[in-house]
Amino acid sequence: MQFIKHDLGQLSGGEIAEVTITNAANVRLLDSHNFLMYRSGHRHKYNGGHYKQSPVRFEIPRPGHWYVVVDLGGYAGEVGSSARVLSGEAVSG
């Protein structure tokens, strides 16, 4: 499976991950354990789904190492993406 990985690093929880996509795609926020499960093709838990426009924003639910994954779900096509972490204060203020 082809996918784009954005390593957000170790986060405290409460930050906002903002993802920009160039075309419709599946966008998932995964902790390190679930990223490994996703990458190996096993069942995994994530926040996200199929999005047609961006930006897509996720609140980081708890402390840990986090990833954003963008894929086309096996469909043909191309997608570009970028991701960044915003502090919770920057988003709410």
C-alpha positions in Angstrom: 0.0 0.0 0.0 1.3 3.4 -0.9 0.8 6.2 1.6 2.3 9.5 2.7 3.6 9.6 6.3 3.9 12.8 8.4 5.8 12.2 11.6 4.4 14.7 14.1 6.7 13.5 16.9 6.1 13.4 20.6 3.2 15.5 21.6 1.6 16.4 25.0 -2.0 16.2 23.9 -4.3 19.1 23.2 -2.3 20.3 20.2 -4.0 20.6 16.8 -2.6 18.7 13.7 -3.5 20.5 10.5 -3.3 18.6 7.3 -3.5 20.0 3.8 -4.3 17.7 0.8 -4.3 18.5 -2.9 -7.0 16.0 -3.8 -9.6 13.8 -2.0 -7.9 11.2 0.2 -8.1 9.2 3.4 -6.5 11.1 6.2 -5.7 9.3 9.5 -4.3 10.4 12.8 -2.5 7.5 14.5 -0.4 6.9 17.6 2.8 5.0 17.2 1.3 1.5 18.0 -1.5 2.0 15.5 0.8 3.4 12.9 2.8 0.1 13.1 -0.4 -1.9 12.8 -1.5 0.2 9.8 1.9 -0.1 8.1 1.8 -3.9 8.5 -1.7 -4.2 7.1 -3.4 -5.1 10.4 -6.5 -3.7 12.0 -5.8 -0.4 13.7 -7.6 2.5 15.4 -7.4 6.0 14.1 -9.2 9.4 14.0 -10.1 10.6 10.5 -11.7 9.3 7.3 -12.1 10.3 3.7 -11.8 14.1 3.1 -12.5 16.0 -0.1 -11.1 19.4 0.9 -8.6 20.8 3.4 -7.4 21.8 5.8 -8.3 18.8 8.0 -7.7 19.4 11.7 -7.4 16.8 14.5 -7.0 17.5 18.2 -4.2 15.3 19.6 -6.2 13.3 22.2 -3.4 12.3 24.6 0.4 12.4 25.1 2.4 10.1 22.8 4.2 9.9 19.4 1.8 10.8 16.6 1.6 10.3 12.8 -0.7 11.5 10.1 -1.1 9.1 7.1 -2.6 10.1 3.8 -3.6 7.5 1.2 -6.0 6.9 -1.6 -7.4 3.6 -0.3 -6.0 1.6 -3.2 -7.6 3.8 -5.8 -5.6 5.2 -8.7 -4.6 8.8 -8.6 -2.2 11.2 -6.9 -2.4 13.3 -3.8 0.0 15.6 -2.2 -0.1 16.6 1.5 1.5 18.6 4.2 1.0 18.6 8.0 1.9 20.8 10.8 1.2 21.0 14.6 -0.5 24.0 16.0 -0.6 24.7 19.7 -4.1 24.5 21.2 -3.7 28.2 22.3 -3.0 29.3 18.7 -6.2 27.7 17.4 -8.5 28.7 20.2 -7.2 32.3 20.5 
